[in-house]
Amino acid sequence: MNVQKKVADYVANTGIRQSFIVGKTGLTPNRISAILNCKSKMSVDEFELFCKALNKNPSEFITIEEK
């Protein structure tokens, strides 16, 4: 599972409102929706904003898969 999907699942499973994330990140509601619905790729900067807004360490969403 990719990082963006993990972030989206976390937000959905914890019941965090998109309006909360908008207020914490400064991103537009349309941008937050596009990211959480995986309609647009999240940038590294946006990932950092999400982690800060959610008070989560980025490593909680990143897993290294061995081949």
ABEGO torsion letter per residue (X at the ends): XBAAAAAAAAAAAAGBBAAAAAAAAGBBAAAAAAAAAGABBBBAAAAAAAAAAAGBBAAAABBBBBX
